[in-house]
Amino acid sequence: MTYQLLIFIHVSSVILSIGPFFVLFPLLKKLRQATDDTEQACIDVFQSAIRLVKHAGHVLVGSGILLMIVGSWPWTTSWVVMTIVVMISSIFFLARAFTPTLKKFNEPEVNKQQLVDKLYRSVWIYIALLTIMLWFMVVKPVLW
């Protein structure tokens, strides 16, 4: 029963870690055409989505560690190691990709279209990283 509850928590946190990024695409489209009044609202929603993803990521990592402790998979299993490698990469990427770019919107004479383009690329890169981790956890490939 405990293992099944941990699986549920883990899968739910995966959904909360990936799902908000797909909501950001229409928001980025709106940000492209935003006036000064609506721009800050869009940035606030974007930051809230990133905050939700970060907290869901904490639950994801915590539940994953508990699943490894309770379950039968050794830490040296190739898919576990690769998931951790990609996860660490995604943590560094998440820390550098969004917040610094969002803060630049407040700088004078900044090209906001370039910032929106950068955010758009960053969202796709982060989705790709999350999808790779999801693939490792679902398929559990034997790489070595």
C-alpha positions as CSV (number, residue, x, y, z in Angstrom):
1,M,0.0,0.0,0.0
2,T,2.8,2.5,0.8
3,Y,4.6,1.7,-2.4
4,Q,1.4,2.3,-4.4
5,L,0.8,5.6,-2.6
6,L,4.3,6.7,-3.4
7,I,3.8,5.8,-7.0
8,F,0.7,7.9,-7.1
9,I,2.4,10.9,-5.5
10,H,5.4,10.5,-7.9
11,V,3.2,10.3,-11.0
12,S,1.1,13.3,-9.8
13,S,4.2,15.3,-9.2
14,V,5.4,14.4,-12.8
15,I,2.1,15.8,-14.1
16,L,2.5,19.0,-12.1
17,S,6.2,19.3,-13.3
18,I,5.3,19.1,-17.0
19,G,1.8,20.3,-17.3
20,P,2.2,24.0,-16.5
21,F,4.8,24.4,-19.3
22,F,2.1,23.7,-21.9
23,V,0.0,26.5,-20.5
24,L,2.9,28.9,-21.0
25,F,2.7,28.7,-24.8
26,P,-0.5,30.8,-25.1
27,L,0.9,33.1,-22.4
28,L,4.0,33.7,-24.4
29,K,1.9,34.5,-27.4
30,K,0.0,37.0,-25.3
31,L,3.3,38.4,-23.9
32,R,4.5,39.1,-27.4
33,Q,1.6,41.5,-27.9
34,A,1.3,42.7,-24.3
35,T,1.0,46.4,-23.4
36,D,2.8,47.7,-20.3
37,D,-0.3,47.0,-18.2
38,T,-0.7,43.3,-19.2
39,E,3.0,42.5,-19.5
40,Q,3.5,42.4,-15.8
41,A,0.4,40.2,-15.3
42,C,1.8,37.8,-17.9
43,I,5.2,37.7,-16.2
44,D,3.6,37.1,-12.8
45,V,1.6,34.1,-14.2
46,F,4.8,32.8,-15.9
47,Q,6.7,33.1,-12.6
48,S,3.9,31.4,-10.7
49,A,4.0,28.5,-13.2
50,I,7.8,28.1,-12.7
51,R,7.3,28.2,-8.9
52,L,4.7,25.4,-9.2
53,V,7.0,23.4,-11.3
54,K,9.9,23.8,-8.8
55,H,7.8,22.7,-5.9
56,A,6.3,19.8,-7.8
57,G,9.9,18.9,-8.7
58,H,10.8,18.8,-5.0
59,V,7.9,16.3,-4.4
60,L,9.0,14.4,-7.5
61,V,12.6,14.0,-6.3
62,G,11.5,13.2,-2.7
63,S,9.0,10.6,-3.8
64,G,11.6,9.2,-6.2
65,I,14.1,8.8,-3.5
66,L,11.5,7.1,-1.3
67,L,10.6,4.8,-4.1
68,M,14.2,3.8,-4.6
69,I,14.5,3.1,-0.8
70,V,11.3,1.1,-0.6
71,G,11.6,-0.5,-4.0
72,S,13.9,-3.1,-5.4
73,W,15.9,-1.0,-8.0
74,P,19.6,-0.5,-7.2
75,W,20.9,3.1,-7.5
76,T,23.5,1.9,-10.1
77,T,20.8,0.8,-12.5
78,S,21.5,2.5,-15.8
79,W,18.1,4.2,-16.2
80,V,18.3,5.5,-12.6
81,V,21.8,6.9,-13.1
82,M,20.7,8.6,-16.4
83,T,17.6,10.0,-14.9
84,I,19.7,11.6,-12.1
85,V,22.1,13.0,-14.7
86,V,19.3,14.5,-16.8
87,M,17.6,15.8,-13.6
88,I,20.7,17.6,-12.4
89,S,21.1,19.1,-15.9
90,S,17.5,20.3,-15.8
91,I,17.9,21.8,-12.3
92,F,20.8,24.0,-13.6
93,F,18.8,24.8,-16.7
94,L,15.7,25.8,-14.8
95,A,17.7,28.0,-12.5
96,R,19.3,29.9,-15.4
97,A,16.7,29.9,-18.1
98,F,13.6,31.6,-16.7
99,T,14.1,33.9,-13.8
100,P,17.1,35.9,-15.2
101,T,15.2,36.3,-18.5
102,L,12.0,37.4,-16.8
103,K,13.9,40.0,-14.7
104,K,15.2,41.5,-17.9
105,F,11.7,42.6,-18.9
106,N,12.0,45.4,-16.4
107,E,15.2,46.8,-17.9
108,P,14.9,49.8,-20.1
109,E,15.6,49.5,-23.8
110,V,15.5,45.8,-23.9
111,N,14.3,43.9,-26.9
112,K,11.2,42.2,-25.5
113,Q,10.6,40.1,-28.6
114,Q,14.1,38.5,-28.1
115,L,13.3,37.8,-24.5
116,V,10.0,36.1,-25.5
117,D,11.8,34.1,-28.1
118,K,14.4,33.0,-25.5
119,L,11.6,32.0,-23.1
120,Y,9.8,30.1,-25.9
121,R,13.1,28.1,-26.6
122,S,13.7,27.6,-22.9
123,V,10.2,26.1,-22.4
124,W,10.8,23.7,-25.3
125,I,14.2,22.7,-24.0
126,Y,12.9,22.1,-20.5
127,I,10.0,20.0,-21.9
128,A,12.5,18.0,-23.8
129,L,14.6,17.4,-20.7
130,L,11.5,16.4,-18.7
131,T,10.4,14.1,-21.5
132,I,13.8,12.4,-21.5
133,M,13.6,11.8,-17.8
134,L,10.0,10.5,-18.2
135,W,11.2,8.1,-20.9
136,F,13.9,6.7,-18.6
137,M,11.5,6.2,-15.8
138,V,8.7,4.6,-17.9
139,V,10.8,2.5,-20.4
140,K,13.6,1.7,-17.9
141,P,16.1,0.9,-20.6
142,V,19.2,-1.2,-19.8
143,L,22.1,0.9,-21.1
144,W,24.9,-1.0,-19.4
